[in-house]
Amino acid sequence: MSEFDFDKAVKTAVEFADENVALVGVGAAFTVLGGLFVLTKKKHTREGKDYDRFNGTANLLSNDDHTLTKSDFQNVVDDYEGMFKGARHDTGAITSDISIDERKKRYANMVDHFYNIVTDFYEYGWGQSFHFGPRYKNETFNESIKRAEYFLASRLGLKEGMRCLDVGCGVGGPMRNIAIFSGARITGITINQYQVNIGNKYSANMGLRNLCESVQGDFQNLPFKEPTFEAAYQIEATCHSPDRVKTFTNIYNALKPGGKFCGYEWVMLDQYDPKNANHVRIKEGIEVGNALPTLVHYSEIIENMKAAGFTDIEYFDVNRGAHDANQIAWYDTLMGKMSLSGFRMTHIGRMCTHSMVWLLEMLFIAPAGSTKISSLLNSTAHDLVEGGIESIFTPSFFFIGTKK
């Protein structure tokens, strides 16, 4: 059988969608393509190009690197959903002290479950850097992502010979970009073993294992008992923490005197009104779709940094100009216009992916529960967009402090 030209097929489907915007028609077109993807499913090479072909959908939650078996996924999805009882059906249900306390107590399972089920979707739609960033007009999405990472490296003063800790490293996209940019040696820690497996493969295939290492561990109990690093950063990761004072204290203890710690944090802004039911609905939607015990006001981050011992603390929302005429809002990609470039990240692109995931699950190619995961992420994308439009939430609250 000759190889199917997926790039040409996707381009044709996108052109059709531009002329026929009915979403059902688009979903149907891509569902047909999904059937063809099954016939040419390929193993992941972890060289950074696995998802460049649109038939990468066939490998979502179904590849040799995963730590879960195919039969595990449904139970993991069900357990995760059980920690958010009432979410999106009963506004305020997961804001109760009982609900928040349960997630804080079970945070390790919650976060590990979450990244077991969403890592492939994140990488497929977003790339290897799982975060947002401010973006100027005429700046591409990938340029803005790297600029956000280089900003952290610059503020930390990273350079060749320094050791740096990446707290909550994911599959290591930022770690690799920052290592290339700065020459620093970076250790990334993530609670999820699947991310460790593929992160180290990516680093090895890029020839960066001398600079980048992913290890499995919990930032609530870091394995580094002596001051080891000259710098540390986190990118939209410690929002998963049930106790940031403990997390930040662990990071403080892992730093050498004079070391700096910075990051981007998911927080609620001054415009958020806890008495506004719509605001609460948006906040809870972001929480359930991102494995968060609860979102807090940005002022808590500063107080937590002080409680951990950091001094010379600076902070601001890097998205503070998101609605200026010269910028593209951080959430724009989630609601972007139809285009071949970045198609999978757009609303219609996600709907097409959802159709294909449904087909793959029906054909027993993808594990049971795959469509539920896709639905969860699609709903959360809407919540993030609403939070950004209402200016009640930012994923990029920057902070930096120093260990004396």
N, C-alpha and C positions, 0 to 999 in steps of 0.2 A: 504494500500500500504506500503510495507517495505521501510525503509529509504535507499536512494541511497548512495553508498560509494564513495563520491566525491574525497577523498584523494587518493584512489586507482585509480580512473578514471583519475585524473590529472597526477599521476605518470606514468600511461600507456601512456597518450598523450605525456608527456615530453620524455619518452624513444623512442616513435615513431618519435618525432621531431628530436632527436639526429641522427637517422638513415635516415631520410627523410627531408632534410633541406629546401625544397621548401616551401616558406612562405605561398603561397596560400593553400597548403595542410594543414599546421598547423592551419591557420585561419579557414578553413572549419571544421577541427576536433573539434575545440573549439566552433564553432558556434553550432554544434550538441549538445555539452555539455551544451551550453547556454540554449537550449530549455528544457533540463532536469532540469536546475536550477530553471526555472520558476515554475515547479511543486512542488518544496520544499522550496520556499522562506520563510524565517523566520524573525521575528521582531528583531531589534537590541536590545541587552541587555545593551550595553555600559559597558561591563566588560572587554573590551580589546581583545576579541576573535571573534568579529563579522565577521571580514574579514579573519580569519584563514581558514575557509572553502571557497573553491573556489566559491561556489554558493553565496558568499557575493556580487558578481556582480549584482545580481538581486535587491539589495537594493540601488544601486548607484542612487542618486537624488530622491529616492523614499522611505522615511521612516518617521515615526511619529514625529521626532524631528525637521524636516525642517520647516523653516519659510515661504518658498514659496509653493504655491499650484502647482499642476502638470501643470496647464495651464499657470503659470507665467514664466516658464523657457525660452520658446522661445523668449519672449519679452526681458527678461534680457540678453540673449545671443546676440540678435540683437542690443540692446542698447550698450552693451560692445564693440562689433565689430565696431560700428559706431564711437567710439572714436579713432579708429586706421585705418581710411580710407586710403587705398592704401598699407597697410602693406603686405609684402611678394609678392606684385605684382609690386610695383614701388619703387625701392630702393631710400631712401632719403625722401619719402613722409611724414613719421611720425617724421622726424627729423626737419621739418620746425618749425619756431617759432609759427606759427598759430596752428599747430597740438599739439605741446607741451603745449602751453598756454591753449588749450581746456581741455586737460587732467588734468592740474594743477587746473583749475577752477572747474572741475567736479570730483576731486580725490575721494571724499567721496563715490559718486555713483559708480565710477569705481572700487574701492577696495572692496566695499560691494558686488557689482555684481560678481566680480571675485571670492570671497571666497564662495559666495552662489553656484556657479557652479563648483568650483574645489575642495572644501574641501573633498568631498567623494572620489574623484579620488586620491587625495594626500594620504589620510589615507589608502585607499585600496592598493595602490602601494608602499607606503613609510613608513607607520607607523604613530604614533602620533607626531613625531618631524619633522616638515616640513623644514629641512635644510640639508646642506652638511657639510662635515668636512674632515680634512686631515686623511689619513689612511695608516698605515704601513702594510707591508706584514705579513701574518699570523694573522692579526687583522680582526675580522669580521666587517661587515657593522654596526651592532647595537653597537658594542663596540666602534667604531670610533665616532659614533653619540653621545654617552654618554660621551666619553672623551672630545669632543668639548664643551659639556655643563658643565662638571665638571671643565674644564679649566677656564671658566668664573666665576664660583662660587669661585674658588680658588683665582683668581686675585682680586675679590671683597672682599675677606675675610669673606664670609658669614658663619654665625654660628647660633646656637640656640638663639632665642630671638631677632634677627635682623628682620627688615621689609624691604622687597625688592620689587621693581616694575619691572614687565615683560612687556615691551612695545611692543605690537603686539604679543600677546601670542598664537594665533591660537587656537587649541583644547587643549593646555596645556601640551603637552608631555614634553617639556623641563622644564616647571615649576614644574611638579611632580617629575621628576628625580632630579632636583636641590634641591627641598625641602627635599626629602629623603636623599640626599647626605649631605646636610648642616644643616638641622633642622631649617632653616630660614622660616619665614612666608612670603609668596609671593602673591601679588595681580597682576593678569594679566589683561591687557586691550586689547580689540580687537573691531574693528568697526562693526564686523559681529555678529549679535545676534544668528545665528545658531551655530557658534563656541562656544559662551557662553553657550548655552543650553547643548551641548554635553560635553563641557569641565568640567562643574560643575558635570555632571553625572559621568564622569570618575573619578573625584577626590573623589566624595562621595563613589563610589563603591570600591575605593582603601583605604578608611578610612582616606583620607587626607584633608577633608574639614576644619579641624582646621588649616591647613598650607597653603592651596591653594584655591584661590577664583578668578574666572573669572568674569569680569564686562564688560558691553558694553560701549564703549566710543571712542573718537577720540583723537589720540595723538597730533593733531594740537590744541586741546583745552582740555587739561587734566582736570578732575574734582577735582583734589587735589590742593586746593588754598593755603594751608599752607605746610611748610616743613614737610613731613610725613615719608619719607623713608631714611634708612641708605645707601641704594645701589639701583642701577637700571641697567638693561641690556636690549638689544634688539638683536634678532637673525634673521638676514635677513628680517627685517620688515620695518625699516625706509627708505628703498629704495623706498617705496610707497609714501613717503612724497613729497608734492609739494614745501615745504619750510623747509629744515632741520634746519636752524637757529631757526625758530620758534619752531619746534619740540624739538630740543636740549635745547632751553631756557625753555620750559615748564618742561622738565625733570629736568633741573638745579634747577628750582624753587620748585619742589616737593621733592628735596633732602635736608637733614639736612646738616649743615656745616661739611665738611670733608667727605661727602658721595662721592662715586665713581660711575661712569657710564661707561659701556663698551658694546661692541657689535661686531657683524660680519656684514659687509656691502657689498652689491653687487656694484662693481665698475669696471671701465675700467682701464687697466694697461698701463704702458709706451709704450708697443709694439703696442697699438692701434693707427691706422693712420686714421683720419677722411677723408682723401683724397683717401683712399683705398675703393673702392666700395664694395668689399667682406667683409671687416671689418664692414662697415656700415650695410650691409645686415644682418650679424650675430647679431650685436648690436640691430637692430630693431626687429629681430625675438625674442630675449630674452625679449625685452620690451613688445611686443604685447602679448606674452605668459605668462607674469607675472604681468600685471597691473602696469607698471612703467611709470610715466610721462616722464622720460628720465634717462639714465644711465650717470654718471659723472666720471671724473677722480678721483682717490683716494685722490689727494691733496685737493679737495674741502671739503671732510669730515673733514680733519684736520682744515681747515680754518673755517668751520661751528662750530666745537667744540670750537675753540678760540672765535669766535664771540658770542657764547652763554655764555661765562664766564669760561669755564673749563680750568684748568691749569694742569701742570705735565703730559702732553699728551704723550702717547706712541702709536706706531702703527707699524704694519707689516702685510704682507699677510701670513696667516697660511698655505696657499697652495704653498708657495714659493719653496718647495721641491717636488712638485707633480710629477715631471718627474725624480726624483732620483731613482736609482736602488732598494732602500729599501722601496719605497713607492708605493701605489696604487693611481693613480690619482683620484681626487675628483669626476670626471665625469665618471669614469670607470663603475660604477653601471648602468648608463644609456645605456651603450653599452656592458654590460656584456655578458659572454658566457652563453649558455643554461645550466641551472641547476635547480633542484627542489627547492633548497634554494634560496629565493629571486627571483623566476621566474617572478613574476608580474612586477618587476622593469626593466627587460631586454627588449631589443628591440623586440624580438619575443614575449615575454610575453605581452608587450603593444599592439602588433598587435592582439594577441588572445583576449585580453580584448576588443579591439576596435570592433572585429567581434561580440562578445557577446553583447556589448552595442548596436550595430546596430540592432541585432536581437530583443533585448528587446524593442527598440524604435519602430520597425516595428510591434511588437505584442502589442503596447500600454501599456507595463509594465513600461518602462522608459519614462520620459516626452520628448516631442518634443524638439529637440535641443541637446539631449544627445550626439549624434554622432559627432556633430560639436565641442562640448567641448573636446571629446576624440581626435579628429583630431588636435585641437589647441595645446593640451598638447604634443602630439606625435611630432608635428613639432618643438615645443620649445625644446624638449629633444635633437633633432639634433642640434639646434642652440647652446645650452649649451655645447654640446660635442665639436663642432667646435671652440667655444670661448676658451675652455680649451686647446684644441690641439694647437691652434694658440698662446696661452699665451697672449691673449688680454683682458681677463676677468677673474675675480675671484668672487665667492660668499662669500668669507670668509676673507675680509679685517678687521683685528682686530684693535680696538682702545680702549683706556681707558683714562679717565680724572677725575680730582678731583674738587669738589666744595670747594672753600676756605671759 
